[in-house]
Amino acid sequence: MRNAALLILAAGLVIPSAFAEETAPAPAKSKSLSGVSCLTPDHSSGWTYLDDSHILIDGGTRKYRMEFTEACWGLKFEMALAFRGDRFTGRVCGDIGDEVITKTMHCRIKSMEIISTEQYRQTIRDNKAAIEARKLERANKKSSSP
């Protein structure tokens, strides 16, 4: 009798979880950082514009790729950025409410990731090459126009 009760109890635990796996979608993986992996704005030494939705941040010992929730038009013309992060520590982790701030706009952060120094450098090289290719393409179009 005792074995039957344990079996029924075990089945009661297993069966609902099996159905839950089929019907409930997996929770979305968090795209924010935590603790010491977050950006400390005071340690930042520079940033690189990639496009209206992405920038790179040189956070000193760590490098970050940041994505915005909406396009931040005109960000490439900004000379300086500020950050709004955790109201107690000031760290920017990519949490709800974290922003990049310029004189004219607030860009809400959608996600952040730490990238290696080599990834950081390669992304900058690739970005510069893409800019040069666009310039060359425009120059070729102008020179071939009547």
C-alpha positions as semicolon CSV with decimal commas, in nm:
position;residue;x (nm);y (nm);z (nm)
1;M;0,000;0,000;0,000
2;R;0,277;0,237;0,095
3;N;0,456;0,171;-0,239
4;A;0,134;0,241;-0,429
5;A;0,094;0,575;-0,249
6;L;0,452;0,672;-0,333
7;L;0,399;0,570;-0,694
8;I;0,082;0,780;-0,721
9;L;0,258;1,076;-0,556
10;A;0,555;1,043;-0,791
11;A;0,322;1,019;-1,091
12;G;0,144;1,330;-0,969
13;L;0,472;1,520;-0,974
14;V;0,595;1,390;-1,309
15;I;0,280;1,406;-1,519
16;P;0,195;1,777;-1,466
17;S;0,555;1,876;-1,539
18;A;0,548;1,672;-1,861
19;F;0,236;1,859;-1,974
20;A;0,384;2,191;-1,866
21;E;0,687;2,133;-2,087
22;E;0,462;2,079;-2,388
23;T;0,230;2,375;-2,336
24;A;0,438;2,644;-2,164
25;P;0,711;2,815;-2,366
26;A;1,055;2,826;-2,213
27;P;1,128;3,151;-2,034
28;A;1,329;3,398;-2,241
29;K;1,696;3,408;-2,158
30;S;1,790;3,731;-1,987
31;K;1,999;3,964;-2,199
32;S;2,126;4,165;-1,907
33;L;2,445;4,123;-1,711
34;S;2,485;4,104;-1,336
35;G;2,724;4,204;-1,061
36;V;3,082;4,284;-1,151
37;S;3,022;4,198;-1,518
38;C;2,808;4,513;-1,555
39;L;2,952;4,831;-1,703
40;T;3,085;5,081;-1,452
41;P;3,053;5,409;-1,645
42;D;3,340;5,577;-1,457
43;H;3,577;5,311;-1,597
44;S;3,466;5,365;-1,958
45;S;3,728;5,510;-2,187
46;G;3,541;5,529;-2,515
47;W;3,267;5,410;-2,742
48;T;3,223;5,325;-3,109
49;Y;2,911;5,381;-3,316
50;L;2,818;5,076;-3,525
51;D;2,468;5,168;-3,640
52;D;2,158;5,335;-3,500
53;S;2,083;5,029;-3,286
54;H;2,431;4,915;-3,172
55;I;2,742;5,059;-3,012
56;L;3,059;4,921;-2,860
57;I;3,179;5,040;-2,521
58;D;3,538;5,021;-2,398
59;G;3,470;4,965;-2,030
60;G;3,834;4,943;-1,929
61;T;3,897;4,581;-1,841
62;R;3,583;4,467;-2,027
63;K;3,446;4,545;-2,371
64;Y;3,072;4,554;-2,438
65;R;2,837;4,532;-2,733
66;M;2,514;4,717;-2,660
67;E;2,184;4,703;-2,846
68;F;1,901;4,957;-2,813
69;T;1,528;4,885;-2,801
70;E;1,462;5,141;-3,077
71;A;1,691;5,303;-3,333
72;C;1,873;5,606;-3,191
73;W;1,889;5,830;-3,495
74;G;2,183;6,067;-3,500
75;L;2,383;5,883;-3,237
76;K;2,687;5,874;-3,465
77;F;2,711;6,254;-3,450
78;E;2,724;6,270;-3,070
79;M;3,052;6,365;-2,906
80;A;2,978;6,228;-2,560
81;L;2,754;5,973;-2,394
82;A;2,631;5,934;-2,040
83;F;2,468;5,632;-1,885
84;R;2,172;5,578;-1,656
85;G;2,201;5,248;-1,474
86;D;2,123;5,115;-1,129
87;R;2,024;5,405;-0,908
88;F;2,235;5,279;-0,617
89;T;2,556;5,157;-0,782
90;G;2,537;5,340;-1,116
91;R;2,629;5,018;-1,297
92;V;2,473;4,952;-1,635
93;C;2,369;4,590;-1,684
94;G;2,113;4,616;-1,963
95;D;1,820;4,599;-1,723
96;I;1,487;4,772;-1,774
97;G;1,544;5,143;-1,725
98;D;1,912;5,142;-1,825
99;E;1,982;5,406;-2,090
100;V;2,248;5,577;-2,292
101;I;2,192;5,951;-2,270
102;T;2,306;6,228;-2,503
103;K;2,225;6,599;-2,509
104;T;1,927;6,536;-2,735
105;M;1,804;6,182;-2,666
106;H;1,769;5,888;-2,433
107;C;1,835;5,545;-2,586
108;R;1,688;5,255;-2,391
109;I;1,918;4,954;-2,373
110;K;1,769;4,628;-2,499
111;S;2,068;4,405;-2,431
112;M;2,436;4,406;-2,344
113;E;2,705;4,147;-2,380
114;I;3,068;4,126;-2,287
115;I;3,293;4,059;-2,584
116;S;3,660;3,974;-2,598
117;T;3,919;4,240;-2,678
118;E;3,982;4,065;-3,011
119;Q;3,609;4,066;-3,095
120;Y;3,598;4,434;-3,001
121;R;3,894;4,519;-3,227
122;Q;3,766;4,303;-3,514
123;T;3,421;4,463;-3,497
124;I;3,581;4,808;-3,517
125;R;3,796;4,698;-3,815
126;D;3,492;4,549;-3,990
127;N;3,291;4,865;-3,923
128;K;3,565;5,089;-4,066
129;A;3,594;4,866;-4,374
130;A;3,217;4,884;-4,429
131;I;3,224;5,266;-4,402
132;E;3,508;5,287;-4,653
133;A;3,325;5,052;-4,891
134;R;3,013;5,271;-4,876
135;K;3,222;5,584;-4,941
136;L;3,389;5,419;-5,240
137;E;3,052;5,303;-5,374
138;R;2,911;5,659;-5,348
139;A;3,221;5,803;-5,515
140;N;3,189;5,551;-5,801
141;K;2,821;5,636;-5,846
142;K;2,901;6,010;-5,860
143;S;3,181;5,963;-6,111
144;S;2,967;5,744;-6,338
145;S;2,669;5,984;-6,330
146;P;2,623;6,202;-6,645
